[in-house]
Amino acid sequence: MRFALLNNLLGLFSNDLAIDLGTATTLVHIRGKGVVASEPSVVAVHTDSSGVKRVLAVGMEAKEMLGKTPGNIVAIRPLKDGVIADFEVTGEMLRYFIAKAHNRRSLLRPRIVICVPYGITEVEKRAVKDSAESAGAREVYLIEEPMAAAIGAGLPITEPSGNMVVDIGGGTTEVAVISLAGIVTSKSVRVAGDKCDEAILQFIKKKYNLLIGERAAETIKIQIGNAFPTNEAQTMEVKGLDQVSGLPKAVTINSDEIREALSEPINAIVETVKETLERTPPELAADIVDRGIVMTGGGSKLHNLDRLLREETGLPVILADEPEKCVVLGAGKVLDELELLGRIAVE
């Protein structure tokens, strides 16, 4: 009891943080203040002639450098498919976000809740914890992204009823059925926003012999990407490098073509939802028929994806408010409920 009281008092002085360490975007929530940072998970690293690495930029500034750097500067995305691919650079990125969140020096190091994909390995868990501790965390708690997303979307996760969440991020799509503050059944696939961008990039390369970059593919997805046929096709001009002539070129593409390009990753997501439903206990499945499926994550904003899921499953599908923030908002709520944190934290 005394320890818990002390821990609470320490928390008051340290501005506890919740971090959604995403493959594409990192969001930071400060207890009592809300979301204070949302930036791309990109780090620009300069390597000098002796091989010594130095971080030049993090976040939005680093993303602006993607595909535009000279040989000695590399823009790195240190997380791949939702997990740490480069431990050292991730530590630097976390330090940047923690310092940005705490624009004044705190009296104590913060307690941090970090969201991780469902079913990550012990080695991956250790890497996340070590990165956060090396970046200045006093204590690190890990919670699974579908659980955080469900809390952030306002689902009653502690009740004895079935809540289904589909969280589509940059690197992973996670589908989970939650009841009594536990994940009853879940499936995670490493197909999400990034794979959609790659599919668009490859489609344009194959159909138009045009080379475009990751950022251009993402812009196409956001502007005219769609998962279900619409009455009127939208068009967009795309600029890139002609593979035949080697010169810059512009082509006009439409939304029907982009739907065709996205069919493979989108079908993989739909199949993951169906497989999870097939493994759901009947009593909880009955609740999902009533309550529907809740979609979270930035990838769920793809136009008409909710309609496609509705057609494929025959269930109500609801897109959460501010879906890209659900995971970090859920983790932020847990900072105020230590008992719930104890129940859902990953060992």
Buried (B, 14 or more C-beta within 10 A) or exposed (E): EEEEEEEEEBBEEBBBBBBBBBBBBBBBBBBEEEBBBBBBBBBBBBEEEEEEBEBBBBBEBBBBBBEEBEEEBBBBBBBBBBBBBBBBBBBBBBBBBBEBBBEEEBEBBBBBBBBBBBEBEEEBBEBBBBBBBBBBBBBBBBBBBBBBBBBBBBBEBBEEBBBBBBBBBBBBBBBBBBBEBEBBBBBBBBBBBBBBBBBBBEBBBEEBBBBBBBBBBBBBBBEBBBBBEEEEBBEBEBEBBBEEEEEEBEBEBEBBBBBEBBEBBBBBBBBBBBEBBEEBEEEBBEBBEEBBBBBBBBBBBBBBBBBBBBEBBEBBBBBBEEBBBBBBBBBBBBBEEBEBBEBBBBE
